[in-house]
Amino acid sequence: MEDDKILEFARKGFLKDLLLNSLDNVKEIWYLLKKMNIKIIPNTVLVINHDNYYTETMNKSEAQKRALRKKLMTAIENIIKGENGYFVELDEQKYAAVFKLNYFEEEEKIRTIILAEKIKDSIEKITGVLVSIGIGTRYKNLDNLHLSLKEALEALESKFYLGQSQIIHFSDIYPQRDEIGVFTIEIESNLSVKILSCDKEGSFNLIDELLNAIKYNKMNNPFSIKSRIIEILSLTLKLALEIGVEKEKIAGFCNECFEGVLKCDNILELEKHVKDYVGNIIDEIFNIRKRVNLQAFEKALEYIRKNYRKNITLEEVSNYVHLSPFYLSHEFKNFTGMNFIDYLTKIRIEKALYLLSTTNLSIKEVGKSVGYNDPNYFGKVFKKEVGVSPKKFKESKKFPEG
């Protein structure tokens, strides 16, 4: 009994090495095949994928994950043995099944798909776990079995678009490309603005727009899509860090987000994961804004009121209140109803009106005292804001003293 277990363990190790192309000596392969008492010469690989594995197990303990995998592996192994095949675990989510198929060439594909459907239905019925199966083509030479595995894995990538519980033959997949035209700078910029505005609905609409464009173009490589999404989400992490979200939370978001995106095996799962992540980031930003906005912006306005005579800039004010220029500029209008330049101009013109109404200072002196060293420019700004020139206003004394 113990010898049988050792032989079974060795057999799986040999088959895994064969599938991963770790054995390149044909004589050695045939010798081990006989030694391992493998009675068929496999020529076709099917890869069984545990669908939504990451989502199903993300909140489970390692012991619970092992129990789930053991349940699935036991079912797969029994089913594959019943079909005169062999089974190898590739990773925690994927399992390879190898068979010797002797169908006629013209019926090979349809008969292999029927076999895969039978296996899939049996697994799902016994375990309640949804699986998809990728099918590689048949190879005559044993040392080419790894090519059938490669094809089966490539076929499985198409489930990213097709969804869960699929049977996909290598010959049916689209040729994939790495260039992805839907990920524009405009999308990045708009998403950043929506997130900074704490606009969940707007952010989710942009995500829908982006992923819907991807759904209609099934030639894009799923890994390239995930990599580009990670790039975009990295920018949102940077924004959150600039706003003041704690580094520890950023690190947690980063690990969870990037791992989750890479492990999502269909576009619906990816959509949910990205929206959950963006929603969490927006919640954190909103909480930060509630705590710091009032104090920071009141401090910024006070700084402007005290220093309007100087040639102050947005960067100078942002440094003073410890906010990024981008964030201060974006939120300034939400807080005051106008942008930074308009607010500074408003303060300066209010002071100019007071000085022109209550003092004998010349127009040039008034302009200089409120931050305009060029009297001509002061005149243009004043007329635009008040409707008359400084000279006419001074003469008319529209505003009484005091």
C-alpha positions as CSV (number, residue, x, y, z in Angstrom):
1,M,0.0,0.0,0.0
2,E,2.8,2.4,0.9
3,D,4.7,1.4,-2.2
4,D,1.7,2.3,-4.3
5,K,1.6,5.7,-2.7
6,I,5.3,6.3,-3.4
7,L,4.8,5.1,-7.0
8,E,1.8,7.4,-7.5
9,F,3.8,10.4,-6.1
10,A,6.7,9.6,-8.4
11,R,4.4,9.2,-11.4
12,K,2.9,12.6,-10.8
13,G,6.3,14.1,-10.5
14,F,7.4,12.5,-13.8
15,L,4.3,13.6,-15.6
16,K,4.7,17.2,-14.3
17,D,8.3,17.3,-15.5
18,L,7.2,15.9,-18.9
19,L,4.5,18.6,-19.2
20,L,6.8,21.4,-18.2
21,N,9.4,20.2,-20.7
22,S,12.0,19.5,-18.0
23,L,12.9,16.1,-19.7
24,D,14.7,16.3,-23.0
25,N,16.1,12.8,-23.3
26,V,13.7,10.7,-25.3
27,K,15.2,7.4,-24.1
28,E,15.0,8.5,-20.5
29,I,11.4,9.5,-21.0
30,W,10.5,6.1,-22.3
31,Y,12.5,4.4,-19.6
32,L,10.7,6.4,-16.9
33,L,7.3,5.8,-18.6
34,K,7.8,2.1,-18.2
35,K,9.3,2.4,-14.7
36,M,6.3,4.5,-13.5
37,N,4.0,1.8,-14.9
38,I,2.2,4.4,-17.0
39,K,0.2,2.2,-19.3
40,I,-0.9,4.8,-21.9
41,I,1.3,7.1,-24.0
42,P,-0.5,10.4,-23.5
43,N,-0.9,12.7,-26.6
44,T,-3.4,15.3,-25.4
45,V,-3.6,17.7,-22.5
46,L,-6.7,19.2,-20.9
47,V,-6.3,21.9,-18.2
48,I,-9.0,22.2,-15.6
49,N,-9.3,25.6,-13.9
50,H,-11.1,26.2,-10.6
51,D,-13.1,29.3,-11.6
52,N,-13.1,32.3,-9.3
53,Y,-10.7,30.6,-7.0
54,Y,-9.2,33.9,-5.7
55,T,-12.6,35.5,-5.0
56,E,-13.9,32.3,-3.3
57,T,-10.9,31.9,-1.0
58,M,-9.6,35.4,-0.3
59,N,-11.2,35.4,3.2
60,K,-10.5,31.7,4.0
61,S,-7.7,30.3,6.1
62,E,-4.9,28.2,4.6
63,A,-6.5,25.1,6.2
64,Q,-9.8,25.9,4.5
65,K,-8.1,26.4,1.2
66,R,-6.3,23.1,1.5
67,A,-9.5,21.3,2.3
68,L,-11.2,22.9,-0.7
69,R,-8.4,21.9,-3.0
70,K,-8.2,18.4,-1.6
71,K,-12.0,17.9,-2.2
72,L,-11.6,19.1,-5.8
73,M,-8.4,17.1,-6.5
74,T,-10.0,13.9,-5.2
75,A,-13.0,14.3,-7.5
76,I,-10.8,15.2,-10.5
77,E,-8.5,12.3,-10.0
78,N,-11.3,9.8,-9.7
79,I,-13.1,11.1,-12.8
80,I,-9.9,11.2,-14.9
81,K,-9.0,7.7,-13.9
82,G,-12.4,6.6,-15.0
83,E,-11.6,8.0,-18.4
84,N,-8.2,6.2,-18.5
85,G,-6.2,9.4,-18.0
86,Y,-3.7,10.8,-15.6
87,F,-4.0,13.9,-13.4
88,V,-1.3,16.4,-12.3
89,E,-1.7,19.5,-10.0
90,L,-0.1,22.5,-11.8
91,D,-0.8,25.1,-9.1
92,E,-3.5,25.9,-6.5
93,Q,-6.0,26.7,-9.2
94,K,-5.1,24.6,-12.3
95,Y,-4.9,20.9,-12.9
96,A,-3.7,19.0,-16.0
97,A,-5.3,15.9,-17.3
98,V,-3.4,13.8,-19.9
99,F,-5.0,11.2,-22.2
100,K,-4.2,9.0,-25.1
101,L,-6.9,9.9,-27.7
102,N,-7.2,7.8,-30.8
103,Y,-10.0,9.6,-32.6
104,F,-10.0,10.0,-36.3
105,E,-8.5,13.4,-37.3
106,E,-11.8,14.8,-38.6
107,E,-13.7,14.0,-35.4
108,E,-10.8,14.6,-32.9
109,K,-11.9,18.1,-31.9
110,I,-15.6,17.4,-31.3
111,R,-14.9,14.1,-29.5
112,T,-12.3,15.8,-27.2
113,I,-14.8,18.6,-26.4
114,I,-17.5,15.9,-25.6
115,L,-14.9,14.3,-23.2
116,A,-14.1,17.7,-21.6
117,E,-17.9,18.4,-21.1
118,K,-18.3,15.1,-19.4
119,I,-15.4,15.8,-17.1
120,K,-16.6,19.3,-16.3
121,D,-20.2,18.3,-15.6
122,S,-19.0,15.4,-13.3
123,I,-16.7,17.7,-11.3
124,E,-19.3,20.4,-10.9
125,K,-22.0,17.9,-9.9
126,I,-19.8,16.2,-7.3
127,T,-18.1,19.2,-5.8
128,G,-20.4,22.2,-6.5
129,V,-17.3,24.0,-7.8
130,L,-17.4,25.7,-11.2
131,V,-14.6,24.8,-13.5
132,S,-13.5,25.7,-17.0
133,I,-11.4,23.4,-19.3
134,G,-8.8,24.4,-21.9
135,I,-8.1,21.8,-24.6
136,G,-4.7,21.5,-26.4
137,T,-4.3,19.7,-29.7
138,R,-3.1,16.1,-30.1
139,Y,0.6,15.5,-30.6
140,K,2.1,12.2,-31.9
141,N,5.5,12.6,-30.2
142,L,5.6,12.2,-26.4
143,D,8.3,14.8,-26.1
144,N,5.9,17.4,-27.6
145,L,3.3,16.9,-24.9
146,H,4.3,20.2,-23.3
147,L,3.1,22.0,-26.5
148,S,-0.4,20.6,-25.9
149,L,-0.2,21.9,-22.3
150,K,0.9,25.3,-23.6
151,E,-2.1,25.4,-26.0
152,A,-4.6,24.3,-23.3
153,L,-3.3,27.1,-21.0
154,E,-3.6,29.7,-23.8
155,A,-7.2,28.4,-24.6
156,L,-8.1,29.0,-20.9
157,E,-7.1,32.7,-21.2
158,S,-10.1,33.2,-23.3
159,K,-12.4,32.5,-20.3
160,F,-11.4,36.0,-19.2
161,Y,-13.9,37.2,-21.8
162,L,-16.3,34.2,-21.9
163,G,-16.8,33.9,-18.2
164,Q,-17.0,30.8,-15.9
165,S,-17.8,27.1,-16.6
166,Q,-16.4,27.1,-20.2
167,I,-15.0,24.5,-22.5
168,I,-12.4,26.1,-24.9
169,H,-10.5,24.4,-27.6
170,F,-7.2,25.9,-28.7
171,S,-8.3,26.1,-32.3
172,D,-11.2,28.4,-31.4
173,I,-9.3,31.2,-29.6
174,Y,-8.6,34.6,-31.1
175,P,-5.0,35.6,-31.8
176,Q,-4.1,38.0,-29.0
177,R,-2.2,41.3,-29.0
178,D,-0.5,43.3,-26.3
179,E,-1.3,46.8,-27.6
180,I,-4.4,48.1,-25.9
181,G,-5.9,51.3,-27.5
182,V,-8.7,51.9,-25.0
183,F,-6.4,52.8,-22.1
184,T,-5.9,56.5,-22.9
185,I,-4.3,59.3,-20.9
186,E,-7.8,60.9,-20.9
187,I,-9.2,57.9,-19.1
188,E,-6.5,58.1,-16.5
189,S,-7.0,61.8,-16.0
190,N,-10.8,61.6,-15.8
191,L,-10.6,58.7,-13.3
192,S,-8.2,60.7,-11.1
193,V,-10.5,63.7,-11.1
194,K,-13.5,61.6,-10.2
195,I,-11.7,59.9,-7.4
196,L,-10.4,63.2,-6.0
197,S,-13.9,64.5,-6.1
198,C,-15.1,61.4,-4.2
199,D,-17.5,60.7,-7.0
200,K,-18.1,57.0,-6.8
201,E,-20.8,56.9,-9.4
202,G,-18.7,58.8,-11.9
203,S,-15.7,56.6,-11.2
204,F,-17.7,53.4,-11.6
205,N,-19.2,54.7,-14.9
206,L,-15.7,55.3,-16.2
207,I,-14.7,51.8,-15.2
208,D,-17.7,50.4,-16.9
209,E,-16.9,52.4,-20.0
210,L,-13.3,51.1,-20.0
211,L,-14.1,47.5,-19.4
212,N,-17.1,47.5,-21.9
213,A,-14.6,48.6,-24.6
214,I,-12.4,45.7,-23.7
215,K,-15.2,43.2,-23.7
216,Y,-16.0,44.0,-27.4
217,N,-12.4,43.5,-28.4
218,K,-11.4,39.9,-27.4
219,M,-8.0,40.1,-29.1
220,N,-6.4,42.0,-26.2
221,N,-4.1,39.9,-24.0
222,P,-5.7,39.5,-20.5
223,F,-2.3,39.9,-18.8
224,S,-1.6,43.1,-20.7
225,I,-5.0,44.4,-19.7
226,K,-4.4,43.6,-16.0
227,S,-0.9,45.2,-16.2
228,R,-2.3,48.4,-17.6
229,I,-5.1,48.5,-15.0
230,I,-2.5,48.1,-12.3
231,E,-0.6,51.1,-13.8
232,I,-3.7,53.2,-13.6
233,L,-4.6,52.1,-10.1
234,S,-1.0,52.9,-9.0
235,L,-1.7,56.5,-9.9
236,T,-4.7,56.5,-7.6
237,L,-2.5,55.2,-4.8
238,K,-0.1,58.0,-5.4
239,L,-3.0,60.5,-5.3
240,A,-4.2,59.0,-2.0
241,L,-0.7,59.2,-0.5
242,E,-0.4,62.9,-1.5
243,I,-3.8,63.7,0.1
244,G,-2.7,62.1,3.4
245,V,-4.0,58.5,3.5
246,E,-1.8,56.6,5.9
247,K,1.2,54.7,4.3
248,E,0.2,51.5,6.1
249,K,-3.3,51.6,4.5
250,I,-1.7,52.4,1.1
251,A,0.6,49.4,1.4
252,G,-2.4,47.2,2.3
253,F,-4.5,48.5,-0.6
254,C,-1.5,48.0,-2.9
255,N,-0.9,44.4,-2.0
256,E,-4.5,43.4,-2.0
257,C,-5.3,45.3,-5.2
258,F,-2.4,44.2,-7.4
259,E,-2.6,40.5,-6.3
260,G,-6.4,40.5,-6.8
261,V,-6.2,42.1,-10.3
262,L,-3.6,39.5,-11.5
263,K,-5.6,36.6,-10.1
264,C,-9.0,37.6,-11.5
265,D,-9.7,35.0,-14.2
266,N,-12.7,36.7,-15.9
267,I,-13.6,40.3,-16.7
268,L,-16.7,40.4,-14.4
269,E,-14.5,39.4,-11.5
270,L,-12.0,42.0,-12.5
271,E,-14.7,44.7,-12.7
272,K,-15.9,43.9,-9.2
273,H,-12.4,43.9,-7.8
274,V,-11.5,47.2,-9.4
275,K,-14.7,48.9,-8.2
276,D,-14.3,47.6,-4.7
277,Y,-10.7,48.9,-4.7
278,V,-11.7,52.3,-6.1
279,G,-14.6,52.6,-3.7
280,N,-12.3,51.9,-0.7
281,I,-9.8,54.6,-1.9
282,I,-12.6,57.1,-2.3
283,D,-13.9,56.3,1.2
284,E,-10.4,56.9,2.6
285,I,-10.0,60.2,0.7
286,F,-13.4,61.4,1.8
287,N,-12.5,60.7,5.4
288,I,-9.2,62.6,5.1
289,R,-11.0,65.5,3.5
290,K,-13.5,65.7,6.3
291,R,-10.7,65.9,8.8
292,V,-8.3,68.2,7.1
293,N,-10.2,70.3,4.5
294,L,-11.8,72.8,6.8
295,Q,-8.7,73.5,8.7
296,A,-6.3,73.5,5.7
297,F,-8.5,75.7,3.5
298,E,-9.2,78.2,6.2
299,K,-5.5,78.4,6.8
300,A,-4.9,78.9,3.0
301,L,-7.5,81.7,2.8
302,E,-5.9,83.4,5.8
303,Y,-2.5,83.2,4.2
304,I,-3.9,84.8,1.0
305,R,-5.6,87.6,3.0
306,K,-2.4,88.4,4.8
307,N,-0.1,88.1,1.8
308,Y,-2.2,89.4,-1.1
309,R,0.2,92.4,-1.6
310,K,3.0,89.9,-2.6
311,N,3.3,88.0,-5.8
312,I,2.0,84.8,-4.2
313,T,1.4,81.6,-6.2
314,L,-0.6,78.5,-5.8
315,E,2.5,76.5,-5.2
316,E,3.5,78.8,-2.3
317,V,0.1,78.5,-0.7
318,S,0.0,74.7,-1.1
319,N,3.5,74.4,0.5
320,Y,2.2,76.5,3.4
321,V,-0.8,74.3,4.1
322,H,1.0,71.0,3.2
323,L,-1.3,70.0,0.3
324,S,-0.2,69.2,-3.2
325,P,-0.8,72.0,-5.8
326,F,-2.9,69.7,-7.8
327,Y,-5.2,68.9,-4.9
328,L,-5.4,72.5,-3.6
329,S,-6.2,73.7,-7.1
330,H,-8.9,71.1,-7.7
331,E,-10.6,71.5,-4.3
332,F,-10.2,75.3,-4.1
333,K,-13.3,75.9,-6.2
334,N,-15.3,73.4,-4.2
335,F,-14.4,75.3,-1.0
336,T,-14.7,78.9,-2.2
337,G,-16.8,78.8,-5.3
338,M,-14.0,80.2,-7.5
339,N,-10.5,79.2,-8.5
340,F,-7.3,80.3,-6.8
341,I,-6.5,83.3,-9.2
342,D,-10.1,84.5,-9.1
343,Y,-10.1,84.4,-5.3
344,L,-6.8,86.3,-5.0
345,T,-8.1,88.9,-7.5
346,K,-11.3,89.3,-5.5
347,I,-9.3,90.0,-2.3
348,R,-7.0,92.5,-4.1
349,I,-9.8,94.4,-5.8
350,E,-11.8,94.6,-2.5
351,K,-8.8,96.2,-0.9
352,A,-8.3,98.5,-3.8
353,L,-11.9,99.6,-3.6
354,Y,-11.4,100.4,0.0
355,L,-8.2,102.4,-0.6
356,L,-9.6,104.3,-3.5
357,S,-12.6,105.3,-1.4
358,T,-10.9,106.2,1.8
359,T,-7.4,107.5,1.0
360,N,-5.6,110.0,-1.1
361,L,-3.2,107.4,-2.6
362,S,-2.7,107.6,-6.3
363,I,-4.0,104.8,-8.5
364,K,-0.4,103.6,-9.1
365,E,0.2,103.5,-5.3
366,V,-3.1,101.7,-4.7
367,G,-2.3,99.1,-7.4
368,K,1.1,98.5,-5.9
369,S,-0.2,98.2,-2.4
370,V,-2.6,95.4,-3.4
371,G,-0.1,93.4,-5.4
372,Y,-0.1,95.0,-8.9
373,N,3.3,96.5,-9.8
374,D,2.1,97.3,-13.3
375,P,-0.5,100.2,-13.2
376,N,-1.8,99.3,-16.7
377,Y,-2.4,95.7,-15.7
378,F,-4.1,96.9,-12.5
379,G,-6.4,99.1,-14.5
380,K,-7.4,96.3,-16.8
381,V,-8.1,93.9,-13.9
382,F,-10.0,96.5,-12.0
383,K,-12.2,97.5,-14.9
384,K,-13.0,93.9,-15.6
385,E,-14.0,93.2,-12.0
386,V,-15.8,96.5,-11.2
387,G,-17.0,97.7,-14.6
388,V,-15.2,101.1,-14.5
389,S,-11.6,102.2,-14.5
390,P,-9.9,103.0,-11.1
391,K,-9.8,106.7,-12.1
392,K,-13.5,106.9,-12.7
393,F,-14.3,105.0,-9.6
394,K,-12.0,107.3,-7.5
395,E,-13.7,110.3,-9.0
396,S,-17.2,109.0,-8.4
397,K,-16.5,107.8,-4.9
398,K,-19.1,105.1,-5.3
399,F,-18.3,103.6,-1.9
400,P,-18.6,105.9,1.1
401,E,-15.8,106.1,3.6
402,G,-15.8,103.3,6.2
